[in-house]
Amino acid sequence: MIRDLRGQTGYKQRKAQCLRALGEPGMPLGLRGRTFWDRIGRQYLVQLILLVLMTAFGKPHYFLMFWVLPNITWHMAITRVRNIAEHAMVPDDNDVFRNARTTYASWWVRALAAPYWVNYHVDHHLLFHVPCYSLPRLHALLLAKGFGEKMEIQPDYLTMLRLATSKPEAITAQAA
């Protein structure tokens, strides 16, 4: 988590992404350039346009402060927390109701950490074609149909993080 918040994870991931996008080192330079363009060039062009626009308005540091820095720090940390909440320590990898986890979240937690209702993760795994905005209704329907007892559900992200960082005997006690 410290590496995430310091930007180390984000930097390593962006560096690896760029190197992969360039293709094999032995490829001709022109082919590597085309490969880069085909894989991530358009996304980086948009980033360059944003930087140019912000520079034109005299605020190039906004690009770093409000886009680059959050992308390599906050986004990495939140992604780690969500991955832990959604997939870590699930009771049964072979049971579709218990191989992922739904974690309830308030509106402000969803706004900061779990947009697009990603906290309804069991529901998403059960019926992946359901649009994200319909996941709360799907969850209510599953509970109404009596599937709540079968589902892996946690009351909030803090409880989930406490569980993830607790000793193994605490996890066993909670599962019982």
C-alpha positions, -999 to +999 in steps of 0.1 A: +000+000+000+029+024+008+044+017-027+010+024-042+006+057-024+042+068-032+036+061-069+061+033-072+035+007-083+019+031-108+052+041-123+063+004-127+029-004-143+031+025-168+067+017-176+059-020-183+028-009-203+049+013-225+076-013-230+050-039-239+034-015-263+067-010-282+068-047-291+099-069-292+132-051-289+145-067-321+117-053-342+125-025-367+120+010-353+092+019-376+073-013-367+078-006-330+064+029-335+033+015-353+029-012-327+030+014-299+005+036-318-019+007-323-017-004-287-017+028-266-007+056-289-042+072-290-045+072-252-011+090-249-021+114-276-052+124-255-029+129-225-006+151-246-036+172-258-047+176-221-012+187-212-011+212-241-045+226-232-036+231-196-003+246-206-021+270-229-042+282-199-010+286-179-017+256-156+005+227-168+010+216-132-028+208-131-021+180-155+003+165-130-017+173-099-051+163-111-043+135-135-009+120-134-004+120-097-038+106-088-035+080-115-002+066-102-010+069-065-047+071-054-059+049-083-033+022-075-041+022-038-079+020-044-075-007-070-056-028-045-082-022-018-110-031-043-091-062-055-088-074-019-124-067-011-137-084-043-114-114-045-092-120-015-099-147+010-131-158-006-146-189+011-149-211-020-133-206-054-156-232-070-189-218-057-203-190-079-219-174-049-187-174-028-159-170-053-162-132-052-175-108-026-201-080-025-191-052-001-217-026+008-207+010+003-222+044+011-226+069-017-194+087-008-173+056-007-187+046-041-178+081-054-142+079-041-134+042-043-160+020-060-177+038-089-201+020-113-213-002-085-182-024-086-189-032-049-217-055-061-190-079-072-207-113-065-237-101-084-215-090-113-199-124-114-232-142-113-247-122-142-219-103-159-242-090-187-263-069-163-254-032-167-236-017-138-264+006-128-287-024-124-265-043-100-282-028-069-316-040-082-301-074-091-287-077-056-320-068-040-337-094-062-311-121-052-317-113-016-355-114-020-352-148-037-333-161-007-297-162-021-283-139+005-272-167+028-252-183+000-235-151-011-202-137+003-212-102+016-194-078+038-210-047+055-183-022+044-148-018+031-133-010+065-147-043+079-133-061+048-098-045+053-099-055+090-107-090+080-079-091+054-053-078+078-064-100+107-047-132+119-059-165+103-078-176+135-099-144+133-108-152+097-118-188+107-139-175+136-158-151+114-165-177+087-180-200+113 
